[in-house]
Amino acid sequence: MKERLKIMKKHVIHTIKKRSARGNLDNISRTVLYEQFYMKHPEIKWALLAGLVSRNAGWNMTDLWSKWFHVLISTEERNLLFSTYERANWTIFADAYPQLLWYERAKKKRHPDYSLLAALGASQFMQNEWRRFWEKRDEQRLCTALIINEQFVIEEPVLRKPPYQNRVFATALYAAEEHAHFSYVLFPTKSGNLYGLYTRDFRDVHKRIWLGKQLAKLLFHQQIHAEIIQFLRDTPPTGSRHDYSQYMDWSFSNTSPALRGTVPLVAHHWSNRKDWYLRTDENVMALFAEEEKIEPVERTNWLQMKMGELYLLMKVKQLLRG
């Protein structure tokens, strides 16, 4: 009997890992699976947030191959920035999606097998938080826990790892790209209104966690949540900013290609994976502190300003080239 259970567990682990690897093909596949998961399991609020952040990552990726960015940065810089976006988003999905599939199975079976979480590589922090969620059903706390976890998960393999640390985050190129893209997230609607938030210093894990918590509050704000859901239901992700610009009454002259057919598929591996929670001296529980209330602010004019800044930078670069 024990041997049979052992074989069954191995099969479950293998199946979840295989499904996760298949889903981690590119930005589009990740976005679709996050959003599909939320529609089936709306109590897992983080999945919806992850889907929208993934859409934003896709837009930032394809921007690098737009008309303006061909002037602004070199091919080498473009590839480096793309690799940074891709690696961060691949890493988060590789960590989080097996946990989501674990939850889906536990929900169906009406019984959580926590030993599977450990085998799937979930941090001790998230093993504790899934236990807590199963017992308390605190949806907001689980969402915050996943935000905290995933930002610490990308610290070592992305933020602190060469070549990203030395050739991206410690450069003037990064400063310019951060100002334009790295730290704002837009939530579109079919009415053409855009909502979102912006923060500086993507390198600071505390600021990334703050941004994630505030974005979650904004996303589920009763004034705009239904509009955002309608946009997602009716707008398949392509990676192009046309996904949301098609609903707006103004446009910008920059090109915005679709992701597939523009950016390459990337094969990743995650060697020497370690549990961040067992290695940190961070007071992690303090990161659950409630942030200030947030009200939706329409960001269309702000985006127009950002596009204008990018356009001027591009024109200056053209003039300097002669």
Stockholm file with secondary structure:
# STOCKHOLM 1.0

chainA/1-322         MKERLKIMKKHVIHTIKKRSARGNLDNISRTVLYEQFYMKHPEIKWALLAGLVSRNAGWNMTDLWSKWFHVLISTEERNLLFSTYERANWTIFADAYPQLLWYERAKKKRHPDYSLLAALGASQFMQNEWRRFWEKRDEQRLCTALIINEQFVIEEPVLRKPPYQNRVFATALYAAEEHAHFSYVLFPTKSGNLYGLYTRDFRDVHKRIWLGKQLAKLLFHQQIHAEIIQFLRDTPPTGSRHDYSQYMDWSFSNTSPALRGTVPLVAHHWSNRKDWYLRTDENVMALFAEEEKIEPVERTNWLQMKMGELYLLMKVKQLLRG
#=GR chainA/1-322 SS CHHHHHHHHHHHHHHHHHHHHHHTSSHHHHHHHHHHHHHHCTTCHHHHHHHHHHHHHHHHHHHTTSHHHHHHSCHHHHHHHHHHHHHHHHHHHHHHHHHHHHHHHHHHHTSCCHHHHHHTTCCHHHHHHHHHHHHHCCHHHHHHHHHHHHHHHTIIIIITSTTHIIIIITSHHHHHHIIIIITEEEEECTTSCEEEEECSCTTCHHHHHHHHHHHHHHHTCTTTHHHHHHHHHHCCCCSSTHHHHTTSSCCCSSCCCCSBTTBCCCCCCCCSCCCGGGTCCSCGGGGGCCCCCCCCCBCHHHHHHHHHHHHHHHHHHHHHHC
#=GC SS_cons         CHHHHHHHHHHHHHHHHHHHHHHTSSHHHHHHHHHHHHHHCTTCHHHHHHHHHHHHHHHHHHHTTSHHHHHHSCHHHHHHHHHHHHHHHHHHHHHHHHHHHHHHHHHHHTSCCHHHHHHTTCCHHHHHHHHHHHHHCCHHHHHHHHHHHHHHHTIIIIITSTTHIIIIITSHHHHHHIIIIITEEEEECTTSCEEEEECSCTTCHHHHHHHHHHHHHHHTCTTTHHHHHHHHHHCCCCSSTHHHHTTSSCCCSSCCCCSBTTBCCCCCCCCSCCCGGGTCCSCGGGGGCCCCCCCCCBCHHHHHHHHHHHHHHHHHHHHHHC
//
